Amino acid sequence: MKTFMFALLVGVVSQFTHADSGTRKIRPHDQNSLKEISLDVRDTHYDSAKRRHYLQFVQTKMSEKLSSDLKIKPQGLNAHFMGNAEAMKLLWTSPWIELQTEFYVTLHQEALNEKWKVMNQKRKFTDYGKNLTDSMMVHLGNYVPTKEGRHYNRWQNISVAKNGKSQNVRLPFFLMSSKVQDLIKIDAHAAYESLFPKVENESSLNPSLSTFLKNTRVKEREDLQELAEVVQLNHRIYLRAVANAAKTVASVYYLTGEYSLTQTQNKVSSFIDQYCEGCSNKDREDYEAAAVTFVQNRKKEMRVYNGGRDIVSSFCMDLQTNGYRWAEEEQKPKLDPRYEVYTAVRDNTYVDMSHVRAQMMSIRLNALRKAVYNHDLGVLFLTNKLSLMSKTNTEVYGTVLGCKPETLAADASRVKGAIEEARQNVETYLKRVNEKLRGSTFSMKYAKDALEYFTQTNVSATAEAVMTFPQGMNHVMSAVLELDKDVKRRKRIDKAVAWGGVVIGVALVVSGIGAPEGVAVLLTVASMTKGAISGVYHLARSQQEKKFHKELSIARAGLGTSFYLDGNLSQHYSEYRDLRTQYLVDFAGAIYSFGKIHYAAISKVGGDVPKAHGLIKGTMQKCKVVGKDMTQEEITGAILGAVAR
């Protein structure tokens, strides 16, 4: 069969150009393949032009697929929905709802990016503001709401005259224009009256409309609309913060090996019951299930730890690999009473102590920073229990881990304390957020203050909330602007996120332990990074390369090729993602199939990645020409057979 497929691929192309070839089609896209494309192009590897190109492709195919499912011509879809309110039910069923969720999240990511670019044209932002926004984009690049059972459907309310009466109907948002650029530009809007829950479902953090109107001091409709939007946005961010905090709680219990999965689930359930004010029973169940699923999936990707001693050994190895210098390993200068300088031990050379300290601290902190970024549990270094602090508790200058056989027991105890501190920090954060939200529900000033606090301390939850409440985008961008331009306003919140310092330590990584974008923002605002170059985007690329590094290692297994000498991971990663997405676009294939193709190509060319990618690209082009009457399975088999031959 493989021989036949290969012969088919390399045969004379002209023989397939007979009269009826125009009627043959490659298997059409289904909702799952379109969903995978939406997920792929959310990656920050793609620039706006590429992402919009693929978004346009997905939108067009969604319309074609819906037309086929309803057996209606594409130009008649809107008329069908206007005359048949029940038609919307189809879009709430699986797999349509999963596709829409991922399509709209990607669309909103691009809309947020568009608003950010417009703001940048009007004023120059500092690294601080750029870091906040970049971190949102990075988080969204990795965010898959459907994995948590989160679904989102967007529509446009249209008023039509029917039998002399005005009637409101819903139209699927992706049908509002055939151009994805138009969809990006359409600002979401819902009248404030429709944003609040019914009286029986209200809570102190999410009041009903009547409670809101009775207590707010603003009276103009425009002001009421703005306040209602910010209040609702804050509430949605709060819910995402709780859901994500549950992941962190699950992580510090389960991924560290401290508790079993059942014990962890009980801890998470108790945590959600205590801190998820205003959550429905379904919310609680969903957040618990998402947290457990999250840690189960994470554990498959990382080393398995058996408690504190195992973590210590791993931490110490990582620190040593990154060149960390313990105090006793440093050259110890002695004080010469004749001079206010230090004399080096070996050659009596006079050395300025400030230079010695600066150099040693730079070595330590660079090594520690790498450990925080790269280690599976590196975020635990961002706790007081593992930090060496200055006398004023404002500067971190190292880790308390001794990393010697004689300090192992004490180090394990410190790690256990860090795990408990991480949990307490998350709880402290949610208590603080609760306090802020209670005092901000009816005040424009305090509602905006709460949003700024969220934007700075929890970019993950903020980005996630905006994806399902797109009319909150302008408010989030305004919060970034205020924090960037007003240093006093920024410093007021910095105290809450200072590493080692003061309040919450790991609050920025409540999307789960080790979330790189949260770590990056935390290290940017912390004293440790004074003078360091910020930029979450570059961190994202290094994380992408790290993941691709593992994939290539698997693909090259047994080839005897020195993988670690390859210095072009960034370029390889870009080529790989482009080929992977193009494979989905051209053949509506499954992701796992491309993985097999990639491994086969790497093996065929002895580990030469550029050659392998060129081989895949050429084979896909041939298959597009000759494979129009082949099934998906046959196409995958043909490409796989060709690259492995």
N, C-alpha and C positions, 0 to 999 in steps of 0.2 A: 504493500500500500504506500509506504514512504517513497519507494522508488518511483511509483507511478506519479505521486504528487510532485516530486522533484522534476520529473520529466515534463509534467504539465507546466511547471513554473518556467523552465528554461526553454520550452518549445517555441516555435515560430509564432510570434504574437499576431501576425497578420491573419492566421487561420481563424482567429476568434472575432474577426471584424465582419462576419457575414450579416445578412439583413436583419436576422432576428436578435442579434446581440444587444441591440438598443433596448429591448424589452426585458432583458435580464437584470436583476438587481442583487447586490450584496444584501444579506439579511438586514432588514431595517432595525434601527435602534429601539430597544425597549427602555422602560423607565430605569432599570438598574444600570445599564451602560451609560445613560445620560447622567444619572446621579454620580457615577464614578468620575465622569469628566468634570462635573462641577466641583467635586472634591479635589481632583488633581490640580486644577488651575487656581485654587485658593492659595496654594503654596506661594510664598513670597519670592520664589525663584522667578515667577512670571511678572513681567511688567504690565502696566495697564493695557497697552495695545494688544498684547497676546491674550490677556485674560478676557478682554472684551470680544476678541475674535472668537474665542471658544464659547463664551457666554451667548453670543449671537447664534452660533451653531446649535447649542442646546435649546435655546428659545425656539428656533425654527423647527427643530425636530419635535419639541414638546407639542407645538401646534399641530404638526402633521400627525403625531401619534394620537392626540385627542380627537382630531378630525376622523381618524380611522376607527377609534373606539366607539365614537358616537354615530359613525356612518353618515357624516355631514361634510359637505364641502368646506374647506378652510374659511372661505369668505362668509360662510353662514354661521360660524360658531357663536359670535356675539349675539346675533339675532336669536339663536337657539337658547342661550342663557337668559336673555331678556324675556323670553316668552315661557320659560320653564324653570321656575325656582328650584325644583327638585334636582335639576341637572348638576348643581354644585355638590351634591352628595357623592358623586363619583370621585371628585377631587379630594375627598376626605378618606378614601379607601386606599389600602396598600395595593400596589407600590406607588401610586400617584402621590400620596402625602409625603413619602420619603423623598421622592424626587423634588417636589416643590420646596420642601424644607431646605435641602442642600443648594438648590438653585437660588433661592431667595437670600440665603446667608451669603453666598458668593456675590450675588448682585449687590447686596447691601455693603459688603466689604469694599467693593469697587466704588459704590456711592460715597462711602465714608472717605475713601482715598481721594475721590474727586473734590470733596469739600475741603480736605486738608490741603490739596494742591492750590485751590483758589485762595485759601487763607495765606499760604506761603507767598503768593504773588503780591499780596497787599502789605505784608510786613515780614521782617526777618526774624525767625525764631531762633532761640538758643538751643544748645544740645539738650537742654532739659525738656523743653516742649517737644522736640523731635523724638526724644526717647520715649516719652509717654505715648505719642501717637504710633510710633514704630512698634511699640510693644503690643498695642492693640492689634495691629496688622499681623504680627507674628503669631499671636495667640489664635486669631481667626484662621490663619494658614494651617493650623494643626487641629482646629476645632471641628468635631463631627457630632452634632446634636443628636442625630438619629441613633448613635450608639448608646445614648442614654434614654432612648425612648421619647425624646423631645421632638415634637412635630409642629410645623408652622405652615399656615396657608394664608396667602394674602389676596385680597380682592378689592375691587373698587365699587363703591356704592353709587348707583346711577338712578336718577329720578326720571321716570317715563310716564307719559299720559296714557291711561288705559280706561276705556269706557267713560271718558270725561273726568276721570279721577287721576290724581298723581300717585304713582306707586314706586316704591324703592326696590331696586333689584341689584343683585351682586354679579359682577363680571370678574372672571379670573384676571388677576393683575397682569399676567404675562401675555394676555391677549389685548391689552390696552394700546399696544403699538407693535408693529412688526420689526421695529428697530430697538435693539437692546439699549442703545444710547439714550433713546427717549425715556425708557423705563428708569434708567439711572438718574435722569434729571427730574423726574416727577417726585416732588416732595410728598411724603405721606401726611395725611391729615384726617383727624377724627374730632368732631366737636367735643368739647370738654364734658358735656352732659353724658356722653356714652363711655367715658373712660373709667367711671367708678363702679364698684360692685353694688349689688342689691343690698338693701338694709340688713337682711338676715345674714349676709356674708361679710359684713364690714368688720374691721378690727381697728385697734388704735393706730396701727401703722398704715392702714388702707381704709379710710373712711368712705361711707356712702356719699352720694351727691348731696343729700339733704344736710348731712353733718358738715360737709365741706362748705357749703354755701352759708350755713348758720354761723360758722366760726371764723371764716376768712374776712379780712378787713378790706381787701380790694373789691371794687364793685364794677369797674369797667369790664366789658366782655373780653377785650383783648388781654387784659391783665389776668382775668380768671382763666382764660385759655392757657396762657403761659405757665401760671402757677400749677394748674392741674396737670399739665404735661410733665413738669419737673417732678411733682409729687409722685406721679405714676411711674416715671422713669426710676426715681430713687427706690420705690417699692420693688420694682422688677429687678433692679441691681441687688437689692437686699436678698431677694429670694435666690438669685444665682450665687450670691456670696455664701448663703447657708448651704446650698447644694454642693458647692465646690469645697467649702470648709469640711463637709462630711467626707469628701475624698481625702483631704489632708489627714483628718482624724483616722480614717481607715488606713492610710499609708503609714503613719507613724506607729500604729499598732501591728499591722500585718506584714508590711514590707521589711520591717526591721527584725522580724522573727520573734517579737515579744509575745504575740498572741496568735491563736489559731483563727481560721476564717470564721468559725461560728462565734467565738468570743469577740472578734472584731465586729461582726454584724450586730451583736448585742450592744456593743459600745456605741456604734454609729446610730442605732435606733434610739438609744437613750439621749445622745447628743442632739439629734434632730428634734425629738420631742421637747427638749429643754429650750432650744434656741430658735426654732422656726415658728415665730409668732405669726398668726394669721394664715398659716399653711393649712390646706385641706388635707384630709386623710390620704387622698390620692397623691398629693404633693409629697407627703412624708414617705409613702411607699415608693414613689418614683425616685426620690433622692437617695433613699437607703439602697435600693436596687442598683442605681447608677454608681454609687460609691463602691459597692462590693464588686460589681463588674469591672470597674476601673482598676482596682488593685489586683484582681485576678489577671487581667490583661497585662498590667505592668510587670507582674511577677514573671510572666513568660519572657519578657524582654530583658530582664536584669538578673544579676547574681542572686542566689538564694542565701539569706543570712540566717544564722542560728543564734540570734541574741547579740548582746553587747560586745563580747570578746571578739566575735567574728567581724563585727563592724569596725572595731578598733584596728584589727589587723589590716583590713581593707583600706581604711582611712590612712593609716600610717604608710602603707605601700604607695598610695596615691600621692601623699605629700612628698615622700622621698623621690618618686618619679619626677615630680614637678620641681625638685630642687629646694625644698623647704630647709631652712637652717635653724636648728635648735640652738638655744643660747650657749650651751656648753661646747658646741662645735665651732662657735665663732672665735675669732682671734680676740683675746681679752687684753685690751690696752690697760696700762697701769698709770695712775695719776702721778705726775711729777709736780711736787709742791712749788717749784720755782716758776712754773708756767701754768696758765689756765688752759692747758691742753693735755692730751694723753700721749704717752710714749709707748709705741708699739713694742711688744716683748722681744722680738727677734733682733732688730737692728738699731734700736734707740732712735728711730725716726719719729719726729714730732708730728702728730696727726690731730687735726681739728675734730673734737668729739662729735660735733653736729654732723659732719660728713660721714663719720663712721656709723652713727645711728641711722642716718638717712639711707645709706647703702644697705645696711642690714635689714631695715624695715622694708625697703623696696623688694629685696630678695624674698623675704618672708611673705609679704602680702601678695606678690605676683603668684607665688606658689599656692598660697591659700585660695586666691581668686580662681585659679585654674581648678583646684579641687572642688570648689563650690559649683562651678559650671559643669564639670565633667563627671563627677562621681554620682552614682545613682541616688545616694542619700546625702549628697554634699550640702544640701540646704540646712542640715543640722549644725553645720559650722556657724550658721548665722544666729546662734543662741548664746546667751550669756554663759551658760554652763561650759561651753567649749571655747570661749573667747578670752584672750588676754586683753584686759582693758587698762587704759591710762588711769591715773589717779582721779581724774575728773569724770571718768566714765563717759568720755566723749570720743575717744579714739580707740580703735582696735589695732593691736600691733602683733597679733599672733594667736596661736591656739594653745590651750592648756594641756593638750595631749602630750605625754612624755615619750610615747612610742619606744619604750624599752621593756625588756622582759619583766623587770622589777616593778614597772608602773602599770602593767597590764590590768590588774584588778582595779586599781584606782581609775584608770582610763575607761574601763567598761562601766564603772559606776557613774562617771561623768557623762558617758553617752546615754545611759539610761535616764539620767537627769535631764539631758537635752531633749530626749523624746517626750518626757513629761512636760517640759517647758514649752515645747512646740505646741502640744495640745492646749496648754493653758493660754498661750499667746493667741491662738485662734479664738478661744472662748472670750478672752479679754476684748478682742477686736469686735466680735459680734455684740457684746454688751455695750461697747462704746457706740457702735453703729445704731443700736436700738435707742440709746439716749439721744443721739443726734436726730434720728427720724421723728421721735416723739415731739421734739420741740420745733420741727420744721414743716409740719403738715399744712399749717395755715399761714405761713409767713414766707414771702418771696425771698427775703434776705437769707433766712436760715435754710430754706430749701436749696438755694444755690450753693450755700456753704457746704451742705451735706453732699451735694453732687460733686463739688470740687474735692472733698475728702475722698469720696469713692473713686473719682478719676485718678487721683494720685496714689491711693493705697491699694486699689484693687482693679487694675486694668482688665483682668480676665473677666470678672463679673460684669464690669461696665460694658465691655465689648459685646459680651454674650447678650446682655439685656437689649442693647441697641439693635441687634440683629433681628429681634422680634418686636421691637418698638421703634421703627425707623424714624418716626417724627421726633425722636429724642436725639438724633444725630447733631442737629445744630446746637442743642444745649450742651452736649458733651464737648463739641469743638470750642464753644464759648468758655467752658471750664478750663480747657487746655490753654486757651489764650490768656485768661486771667492769671492762671498759675505761672505762666511763662513770663509775663510782662511785669508782674508785681512780686518782687522778691520777698517782701514782708508777708504777703498773703501765702506764698509758698512755704516760707520758713515756719509759719504757724502750724503747718501740717507736717513738715519734715520731722518734727520731734516725735511724731507718732510712728514713723517708719525707720528711724535711725537704727542701724544695726548695732547690737550690743547695748543699746542704749536704753531706749527708754521704755518703750511700751510693747510693741507687738512683734518685733523680730520677723517671724515668717508670714505675716499677714498677707504679703504680696504673692505668696505662692499657694493661695487657697484653691487653686485649680488642681492641686495634687502635688505631693512632694517632688521636688526636682523640676518643676515647670520652669523652663529657662527664661521666658520673658519676664516672669515675676522676679526671679533672681537678678536679672539685669537691671531692672528699675530700682530694686532695693539697693544694689551695690552702687548705683549711680547717685542716689540721694544720700548714701551713707558717707561718713567722713573718710572711710578707707579709700575712696576713689578720688580724693582731691587731686586734681591735676591729671587724672586718667582720662583717656579718650573714651567717650560714651558712644553708644550706638547699638541698639538691640538688633538692627538689621544684620550687622556683621556677626553677631552672636547666632542669629538664626541660620546664617549660611554655614557657620562652623558646626552647628548641630546637624544640619542636613548632611554635611560631608561626613560627619561621624557615623550617621546611620548608613549612608551609602558605603562607607568604609567597611562596615560589617557585611553588607550585601555582596560587595566585591570579594571579600575574604571567603565567603561561602562559595561564590561562583568560581573562584580560583583554587579552591581546595584541591590538593593533590597535584597541582601543576608544577610545583617547585619554583614558582615565580616569587621574587621578593616584593611582596605587595607594599611594604613600608617605604620603599624607595620611590614610590609613585607620588609626584608632587603636584599633579593636576586634577585633584579630586573635584574642585569647583567646576571645572569645565566638563569633566566626566559626568558629574551629577546633572548639570544642565542638559547635556545631550541625552542622558538616560530619561529624564522627565519628559523632554520633548518627544522622544520616540514612543514612550509609554502612552502619552496622551494621544499622539497621532494614531497609534495602533487602535485605541478605543474609538477615535473619530472615524477611521477608515473601515474598521471591521466589526465594530460593536462588540469587541471581545471582552473576555473576563480578565481581571487584573492578574490572577494567578497564572494564566496562560502566558502573559508577557514575561513573567518571572522565569518560567521554563525556557522561553525563547532566549532571554538574556543569558542565562547560565549556559545554554547550549552554544551560543555564539562565542562567549568568553573561552569556553573549552576548545572550540574549533581552532581558534587563532592563538592558542597557548598563553592566554592571559593578556593579550594586547588589547586594551580597552578601546582605543580609537578605531582599530581595525574591526573589532567586534561590532561596534556601533555602526560603522560604515556598511558592514555585511548585513546587519538587520535592516538598515534603511533601504539598501538596494533590493533586498529580498521582498520587503513590503511593497516597494514600487512595482516589482514584477507581478506580485500576487494581486495587486489592485487591477492590473490589466487583464489577467487571465482568470481571476477568481470570481467573476461576477455571477456565475451559476453554482457556486459552491456554498455549502452550509458553513456556519460559524466553526463547527468542529473540524471540518475539512480544511478551512483556511488556516486555522491554528496549526493543524497537523502539517500542512504544506510548508508553512514558514519554519516550524520547528524542524521538520525533516531537512529542509534546504540548508539551514544554518548549521545543522549538526553533521551534514554529509561530508 
